[in-house]
């Protein structure tokens, strides 16, 4: 049995510039962080030659091509595993529509577990590239590349996406005091809404062909370096101002990014003392990320008591194998 553990992520500013329709024209750039909320991929050898897959549904098939779960099917094809195994995926939070990059984390976890099952050592870079290949190239999902890289590498990173197809990573290095100050200012609240990210991202990709929308995205990218610098200094007020501007710009990229429910939550949080916020991921639902100074958090907790908060911490580790026991292998 092999168990891979892979983190989810939150993105702060620049999200959307990792779409190919943007970074093939000018560099995209985001700053994001892994969370201590995880997905797990479990791979266990079977005595027979069947393929069993357990997720929100259960599949039992003879051949890889018969698998309905597209991420599992393509991960098996890419790694060359053909049959005689059982795959189970688990998640700390609902894996659909959270805005925390769960689909990409699942892809990375599957690849990591299956490569290990084949006795193949892989780097974070390889996992990220292969996950992008599966989701974007093979399955044609209208998504970007930051989720796969954030899941594979973990930590807090600034990623730059170049027209040459290369993704460059710069770890955000923070002194312990600044890191504690920044991480303790972050809150996540569940909106109670789920949505298909592909719908919003599909419209956003199309809109990037409009010069006005393209300039909006360039303005969001311009916030990444200042936000990173403010993080490194522990300047929460400046982080809040930049995140607020990012959210203002983001809402103009496509319809459905915000709605009355989200706007109501955002206004309640700000009136209680939050500096800024944004919907995690594509928008339209999932989790609302807030930046709140410590001295204002009790007021925000009270003002947001009708909503469900998800406590979390930032996670240093990327995807890793947490269990590997193949001592009884019969094949």
N, C-alpha and C positions, 0 to 999 in steps of 0.2 A: 504494500500500500504506500502511495505517495500522497502527501498533502502539501499544496502550495497555498501560501497566504499572501494576499496582495492588497495594498491599501486603496481606498478611495481618495478623492482629491477635492480641494476647493481652489477656484481661480479668483484672483483679485482684480487685476486690470489687464486689458489687451485681449481678452477672450474673443474669439471669432477671427482674429488675424491669422490663426493657424489653418484656416480654410485655403485650399489650393487656389481658389479664385482670387484670393488676395495676395498670398505670398509669392505667386509667380510673377506678380507685377512690381512688388516692393516687399522688403523683408517684413514678416510678421514677428510679433514679440508678445510674450505673456509672462506674468509672474504668478506662480501657483504653489500650492503646498499639499503634501500628503496628509491624510487624517488617520487617527487611530481607530478607524472603522474599516472593516475588511471584507473581502470576498474570499472564498476558499474553493479550491478545485481538488477533488479527491479522485485518484485513479487507483483502481484495484484490479489485479489480474484475476481472470476467471478460468475455471477448469475447461469449460466448453469454449466454442468459438463465437459465441454471440456477443453483441455490444449492447449493454444496458446503460441507459442515461437517466439520471434522476435530477429534476429541477422542479419547477412548478407543475410539470407534467412528467410522465414516465414513458420512456421509449424502450423498445426491445426489438432490435433489428439484426439481420444477418450481415449486411454490407454497409460501409460508410456512406455510400450515396443515398441510402434510404433514410438517413437521419434528417429529421425536420429542424432541429436546433441548428441554425446556420453557423453559429460560432464554434460549436463542438465539431460539426461536420468538417469545416474548413481547417480547424486546428489539427484534427486527425489526419487529414490529407497532407497538410504541410509537414507534419512531423513523421509521416510514413507509418503510423500505427494503424493496423488494419482490422483486427478483431481480437476476441478473447479478453475483454476487459469491461469494467463497470466504471462509469464516470458520474460523480455527484458534484453539483455546485451548490454552495451555501453563501448567504450574505448576512451581514450584521443589520442591514436595513433593507426595505423593499427595493429590489434591484431595477425596477422600471419607473422611469420618470422622476428620479430623485434629483437630477442635476449634479450629481457628485461623481460622474464618470464611471458608473458601475459596469456598463457594457464593455468598455475598454479594459477595466480591471479584470473582469471575468475572462476576456480574451487572453490577457497577459498571464493570468493564473493557469488557464488551461494549457497554454504553450509551455509554461515553466514545468508543470507537472508531467506533461507528455514527453518533453525532452529528457527530463530526469528519468522517467520510466524507460527510455531508450538508452540510458547511461550516457547522455550527451550533456556536457557542461555548456551553459549559455551565459552571455553577459546581459546586463540591463539594456545595452544598446541593441543587441540582437532581438531581445524580447519586444522592445518598443517598435523596431522596424517591422518585425514579422506581424505584430498585432495591427499596425497601420496597413500593411499589405492586405491582410485578411479583411479588415473592416472597410477600407476605402477602395482598394484596387479590385479585390475579388467580389465583395458584396455590394459595392457601389453606394455605401451609406454616405449621405451628405454631411460628413463630420470632419473635424480637424484632427491634429496630431498631438495636441498637448496632453490629452487624457492618457494615452498609451505611454507616453514618456514619463508623466508624473507617477503613474502606477509602477512602472518598471524601476525607476530610480529612487522614489521616495524623497523625503526632505523638502526643503524650500528651494525652488529653482527659478531662474529666469531662462526661458527657452526662446531662441531665435530661429525662425523658419525661413530658409533661403530659397531663392528661385532654383538653385542647383539641386534641390531636394534634400539637402543636408540640414539636420536639426542640430543646433549648437546649444549646449547647456552651460550655464554659469550658476553654480551653487550660490545661494545667498547666505553669506557668512555673517552671523550676528553674535555679538557678545552676549553672555548669559543674561545679563540684566535687560538688555534690549529685547532679547527673544522672549523672556518671561513677560515683559511689559506688553509686547505686541500680541503674543498668543493668548494672554489672559484678557485681552480686550475684545476677542472674537466670540460671537454668539451665533448659534444656528437655530432657527425656528422652522418647524414644518408648516407649510401653507395649507396642507390638507388637499392639495390639488396635484394630480399627476397629468403628464402630457407626453406626447411623442416628440422627442427632440428633433427627429428628422423633419417633421412638418415645418417647424420654425426655422431650422437651419437651411432647409431647402429654399425657403423664401429669402432668407438672408443671403445665400449664395447667389441667387438670381439678382437680388438688389445690388450686389457689389458691382454689377455691370453698369449701374447708374453712377455717374461721377459724384453726385452729391453724397450718396451712401458710402462710396469708396473713400471720400475725404473724411467722413465721420469716423470710419475705421482707422484711418491714418492718425486722426486726433486721439483716438483711444490708445493706439500704439505709443504715441508720444508721452503718455502718462506712465509708461512702464518704468523707465529709468528713474524718474522722480519718486515713484512709489517705492521702488527697491531701495533707493537712498534713504527715504524716510523710515522704512522698516529697519534698516541697519543702524539708524540713529535712535530708534525707539520713539520717533516723533509721531505719536498717535493722532494728534490733531491734524497734521499734514496728510497722514495716511487717510484719515476720514474725508478730508476735503477732496483728495484725488479720487477716492472710491465713489464719492457722491457725484463727481463730474463724469466718471466712467459710466455710472448707472444712467445719468441724464442722456448721455450720448447713445448708450446701448439701446434704450427704449425706442430710438428713432430708426433703428436698423431694419426692423420687421414688425409686422402686426403680431399681436399675441404674446410678445415678450413680457408685457405687464397686463394687468386687468384690475377690475375694481377691488377684488379680494386682496391682491398683492399690494395695491396702492393704499388700501385701508391699513394693512399691517405696517407698511413702511411709515405712514404718517403717525400711527400710534407709537411706534418705536422712537421716531425722531422727537415727538412731543415729550416723551418720557426721558430723553437724554441721549439717545443714540446719535453719533456723529454722522453716520452714513450706513448704507446697506445696498445690497443687490441680490437678485435672484441667482442662485448658483446654477451654472450651466447655461443652456440655451435660453431659458426663461419660460414663463407661462405656468409655472408651478414648481413642485419640489421644495427646496429649502431656501429660506431667506437668510442671507449672511449679514450680520450687523457688526459694526465697530462701535464699541461702547466703553468709555473710560471706566475704570474700576469703581470710582466714586459715584457713578451714575447707574450702576448695574442693578442695585436693589429697586430703584424707581422703574427701570425697564422691565425687570422681572414682574413687578406689580402691574405695570401697564399692559404687559403681554401675557398675563396669566391665563387668558382664554385659549392661548395657542400652546402647542407642545414644543418645548425646547429639547434639543439633542445635545447634551454635554459632550465635549470632545477635546482632544489635545492634538497638537501637530505631531506627525510621525516621521522619524528619521529614516527608518528602513523602507526600502522598496520591496518588490516581490521577493519572497524567499521560500525555500523548502523547509517546513517545520517538522516533517515526519517522513522518514524514508526507511521502510522495512521490506526488503525483497528477499529475505533469507530463505523463504519457503517456496521460491519460484519453481514451477514445474516445467517451464518452457525455455 
